[in-house]
């Protein structure tokens, strides 16, 4: 546990947890981003899938709102022409930046399995503070002809999930 354990981990883009939907929508209008899709999850959580926010290899962002207030943000990074080494460098750079702000994270998963000729890899780390968290994941699925790799960052606010809920 880091010395910063009492500080809330804030969401990206200079947002705050509990940000009202209207304020979030206004902030997005000030960028080249657009809300590509709106949907609902169980538990009354609304999800906005947003495209066009700037960032190296940033493919999409999902904002989750409960009762019209921001509770979670997911950033998906993927670039078809990146090698495994480039993904590893990217992942390590993101991890270092998080550790500079929030101290060392905890490994939460490290899996590698082969299913029907597809090698799947999942590696994850988590940082927690004051009921908020960041989870960083690397996922790869590879067969002799195809490769899919991605890095995702999951920001979870203090009110993002009921106790015992799965990530």
C-alpha positions in Angstrom: 0.0 0.0 0.0 1.4 3.4 -1.0 1.7 6.5 1.2 -1.0 8.0 -1.1 -3.6 5.4 0.1 -6.0 8.1 1.3 -6.1 10.0 -2.0 -8.9 9.2 -4.4 -7.7 8.1 -7.9 -9.4 10.6 -10.2 -10.6 9.7 -13.7 -8.8 10.8 -16.8 -9.4 14.0 -18.9 -9.6 16.3 -15.8 -12.9 14.8 -14.9 -14.1 14.2 -11.3 -16.1 11.2 -9.9 -19.7 12.0 -9.7 -19.5 14.4 -12.7 -23.1 14.9 -13.9 -24.0 13.5 -17.3 -24.8 17.0 -18.7 -21.3 18.3 -17.6 -19.6 15.3 -19.2 -21.6 15.7 -22.4 -20.6 19.4 -22.5 -17.0 18.5 -22.0 -17.1 16.1 -24.9 -18.7 18.7 -27.1 -15.6 20.8 -26.6 -13.5 18.2 -28.3 -13.5 16.3 -31.6 -15.0 13.3 -29.8 -18.5 12.0 -30.4 -20.7 9.7 -28.4 -21.0 6.7 -30.8 -23.2 4.6 -28.7 -25.3 4.7 -25.5 -26.4 1.6 -23.7 -27.4 0.2 -20.4 -25.8 -2.4 -18.2 -27.3 -4.4 -15.3 -27.8 -2.4 -12.1 -29.0 0.7 -13.9 -25.5 1.7 -15.2 -25.5 3.7 -18.4 -22.6 3.3 -20.8 -21.4 5.9 -23.3 -19.0 4.6 -26.0 -17.0 7.6 -27.2 -14.7 7.9 -30.3 -12.3 10.6 -31.3 -10.6 11.5 -28.1 -6.9 12.2 -28.7 -4.3 9.7 -27.5 -1.6 7.5 -29.0 -3.4 4.3 -30.2 -6.5 5.2 -28.2 -9.3 3.3 -30.0 -12.2 4.1 -27.7 -13.4 5.3 -24.4 -16.3 4.1 -22.4 -17.9 6.2 -19.6 -20.1 4.6 -17.1 -22.8 6.6 -15.2 -25.0 5.5 -12.3 -28.0 7.7 -11.6 -26.6 10.2 -14.1 -23.2 10.5 -12.5 -19.7 9.3 -13.6 -18.6 6.2 -11.8 -16.1 4.5 -14.2 -14.0 5.1 -17.3 -12.4 2.6 -19.6 -9.7 3.4 -22.2 -8.9 0.9 -25.0 -5.6 1.1 -26.8 -4.8 -0.9 -29.9 -2.7 -0.4 -33.0 -2.5 -3.1 -35.7 1.1 -2.3 -36.8 2.5 -2.5 -33.2 4.7 -5.5 -32.4 4.6 -7.4 -29.2 7.7 -5.4 -28.0 5.9 -2.1 -28.8 2.9 -3.2 -26.7 5.3 -4.3 -23.9 7.0 -0.9 -24.0 3.6 0.9 -24.0 2.3 -1.2 -21.1 5.5 -0.6 -19.0 5.4 3.2 -19.7 1.7 3.4 -18.6 2.5 1.3 -15.5 5.4 3.5 -14.6 3.3 6.7 -14.9 0.6 5.2 -12.7 3.2 4.0 -10.1 4.7 7.6 -10.0 1.3 8.9 -8.9 -0.1 6.0 -6.9 2.8 3.8 -5.8 3.3 0.1 -6.7 0.3 -1.9 -8.0 -0.8 -5.4 -7.2 -0.7 -8.1 -9.9 -4.3 -9.4 -10.3 -4.0 -11.8 -13.1 -1.5 -13.5 -15.3 -2.9 -16.1 -17.6 -1.7 -17.8 -20.8 -3.7 -20.6 -22.4 -4.2 -22.2 -25.8 -7.7 -22.9 -27.0 -8.3 -24.3 -30.5 -4.9 -23.2 -31.7 -5.3 -19.6 -30.4 -2.8 -18.5 -27.7 -4.5 -16.1 -25.3 -2.6 -14.0 -22.8 -4.0 -11.8 -20.1 -2.0 -9.8 -17.6 -3.5 -7.3 -15.1 -2.4 -5.0 -12.3 -4.5 -2.9 -9.9 -4.0 0.2 -7.8 -6.5 1.1 -5.1 -6.9 4.2 -3.0 -9.7 5.6 -0.9 -12.3 3.3 -2.5 -11.2 4.1 -6.1 -9.0 2.1 -8.4 -7.2 1.8 -11.7 -6.8 -1.6 -13.4 -4.3 -2.0 -16.3 -4.7 -5.0 -18.6 -2.8 -6.4 -21.5 -4.6 -8.9 -23.7 -3.4 -10.9 -26.7 -5.0 -13.6 -28.9 -2.7 -15.1 -31.5 -2.7 -17.9 -34.0 -0.3 -18.6 -36.9 -2.2 -16.2 -39.2 -3.8 -13.5 -36.9 -2.8 -11.4 -34.0 -5.0 -9.2 -31.8 -3.4 -7.2 -28.9 -4.8 -4.5 -26.7 -4.1 -2.6 -23.5 -6.9 -1.2 -21.4 -7.1 1.1 -18.4 -10.1 0.8 -16.2 -10.7 3.7 -13.8 -13.2 3.0 -11.0 -14.6 5.6 -8.8 -15.6 5.2 -5.1 -19.2 4.5 -6.1 -18.5 2.5 -9.3 -19.6 -1.0 -8.1 -21.6 -2.5 -5.3 -19.6 -4.6 -2.9 -18.6 -8.0 -4.3 -19.3 -7.0 -7.9 -17.0 -8.5 -10.6 -14.8 -6.2 -12.6 
